[in-house]
């Protein structure tokens, strides 16, 4: 049990940077894109009103 947990921890510690950084960048870009789309939609709705 302990060896399995330590190997899991080791694998998590060994490769956080490439996957996690790429995921963070993707999530950030997605959040920025969604917020821009929402702002555009709100602007269009206000312009139509």
Biotite code that builds the C-alpha atoms (Angstrom):
import biotite.structure as struc

atoms = struc.array([
    struc.Atom([0.000, 0.000, 0.000], chain_id="A", res_id=1, res_name="UNK", atom_name="CA", element="C"),
    struc.Atom([2.724, 2.462, 1.000], chain_id="A", res_id=2, res_name="UNK", atom_name="CA", element="C"),
    struc.Atom([4.869, 1.618, -2.028], chain_id="A", res_id=3, res_name="UNK", atom_name="CA", element="C"),
    struc.Atom([1.895, 2.102, -4.352], chain_id="A", res_id=4, res_name="UNK", atom_name="CA", element="C"),
    struc.Atom([1.063, 5.481, -2.796], chain_id="A", res_id=5, res_name="UNK", atom_name="CA", element="C"),
    struc.Atom([4.687, 6.631, -2.905], chain_id="A", res_id=6, res_name="UNK", atom_name="CA", element="C"),
    struc.Atom([5.006, 5.607, -6.563], chain_id="A", res_id=7, res_name="UNK", atom_name="CA", element="C"),
    struc.Atom([1.803, 7.535, -7.343], chain_id="A", res_id=8, res_name="UNK", atom_name="CA", element="C"),
    struc.Atom([3.157, 10.576, -5.513], chain_id="A", res_id=9, res_name="UNK", atom_name="CA", element="C"),
    struc.Atom([6.467, 10.244, -7.327], chain_id="A", res_id=10, res_name="UNK", atom_name="CA", element="C"),
    struc.Atom([4.780, 10.077, -10.730], chain_id="A", res_id=11, res_name="UNK", atom_name="CA", element="C"),
    struc.Atom([2.632, 13.103, -9.852], chain_id="A", res_id=12, res_name="UNK", atom_name="CA", element="C"),
    struc.Atom([5.664, 15.072, -8.649], chain_id="A", res_id=13, res_name="UNK", atom_name="CA", element="C"),
    struc.Atom([7.776, 14.035, -11.622], chain_id="A", res_id=14, res_name="UNK", atom_name="CA", element="C"),
    struc.Atom([5.555, 15.393, -14.397], chain_id="A", res_id=15, res_name="UNK", atom_name="CA", element="C"),
    struc.Atom([3.455, 18.342, -13.209], chain_id="A", res_id=16, res_name="UNK", atom_name="CA", element="C"),
    struc.Atom([5.079, 20.926, -15.461], chain_id="A", res_id=17, res_name="UNK", atom_name="CA", element="C"),
    struc.Atom([4.309, 20.039, -19.101], chain_id="A", res_id=18, res_name="UNK", atom_name="CA", element="C"),
    struc.Atom([0.790, 18.689, -18.673], chain_id="A", res_id=19, res_name="UNK", atom_name="CA", element="C"),
    struc.Atom([-0.349, 21.037, -15.944], chain_id="A", res_id=20, res_name="UNK", atom_name="CA", element="C"),
    struc.Atom([1.126, 24.147, -17.572], chain_id="A", res_id=21, res_name="UNK", atom_name="CA", element="C"),
    struc.Atom([-0.467, 23.250, -20.900], chain_id="A", res_id=22, res_name="UNK", atom_name="CA", element="C"),
    struc.Atom([-3.785, 22.624, -19.150], chain_id="A", res_id=23, res_name="UNK", atom_name="CA", element="C"),
    struc.Atom([-3.549, 25.931, -17.253], chain_id="A", res_id=24, res_name="UNK", atom_name="CA", element="C"),
    struc.Atom([-2.790, 27.819, -20.463], chain_id="A", res_id=25, res_name="UNK", atom_name="CA", element="C"),
    struc.Atom([-5.662, 26.075, -22.247], chain_id="A", res_id=26, res_name="UNK", atom_name="CA", element="C"),
    struc.Atom([-8.083, 26.785, -19.417], chain_id="A", res_id=27, res_name="UNK", atom_name="CA", element="C"),
    struc.Atom([-6.971, 30.423, -19.266], chain_id="A", res_id=28, res_name="UNK", atom_name="CA", element="C"),
    struc.Atom([-7.370, 30.878, -23.025], chain_id="A", res_id=29, res_name="UNK", atom_name="CA", element="C"),
    struc.Atom([-10.764, 29.184, -22.896], chain_id="A", res_id=30, res_name="UNK", atom_name="CA", element="C"),
    struc.Atom([-11.901, 31.405, -20.011], chain_id="A", res_id=31, res_name="UNK", atom_name="CA", element="C"),
    struc.Atom([-10.700, 34.526, -21.841], chain_id="A", res_id=32, res_name="UNK", atom_name="CA", element="C"),
    struc.Atom([-12.442, 33.413, -25.037], chain_id="A", res_id=33, res_name="UNK", atom_name="CA", element="C"),
    struc.Atom([-15.684, 32.679, -23.203], chain_id="A", res_id=34, res_name="UNK", atom_name="CA", element="C"),
    struc.Atom([-15.605, 36.043, -21.425], chain_id="A", res_id=35, res_name="UNK", atom_name="CA", element="C"),
    struc.Atom([-14.954, 37.874, -24.716], chain_id="A", res_id=36, res_name="UNK", atom_name="CA", element="C"),
    struc.Atom([-17.825, 35.988, -26.364], chain_id="A", res_id=37, res_name="UNK", atom_name="CA", element="C"),
    struc.Atom([-20.146, 36.864, -23.470], chain_id="A", res_id=38, res_name="UNK", atom_name="CA", element="C"),
    struc.Atom([-19.143, 40.532, -23.664], chain_id="A", res_id=39, res_name="UNK", atom_name="CA", element="C"),
    struc.Atom([-19.780, 40.550, -27.419], chain_id="A", res_id=40, res_name="UNK", atom_name="CA", element="C"),
    struc.Atom([-23.194, 38.931, -26.946], chain_id="A", res_id=41, res_name="UNK", atom_name="CA", element="C"),
    struc.Atom([-24.124, 41.456, -24.249], chain_id="A", res_id=42, res_name="UNK", atom_name="CA", element="C"),
    struc.Atom([-22.944, 44.320, -26.471], chain_id="A", res_id=43, res_name="UNK", atom_name="CA", element="C"),
    struc.Atom([-25.005, 43.026, -29.416], chain_id="A", res_id=44, res_name="UNK", atom_name="CA", element="C"),
    struc.Atom([-28.094, 42.643, -27.215], chain_id="A", res_id=45, res_name="UNK", atom_name="CA", element="C"),
    struc.Atom([-27.667, 46.177, -25.858], chain_id="A", res_id=46, res_name="UNK", atom_name="CA", element="C"),
    struc.Atom([-27.145, 47.526, -29.382], chain_id="A", res_id=47, res_name="UNK", atom_name="CA", element="C"),
    struc.Atom([-30.328, 45.807, -30.569], chain_id="A", res_id=48, res_name="UNK", atom_name="CA", element="C"),
    struc.Atom([-32.283, 47.278, -27.667], chain_id="A", res_id=49, res_name="UNK", atom_name="CA", element="C"),
])
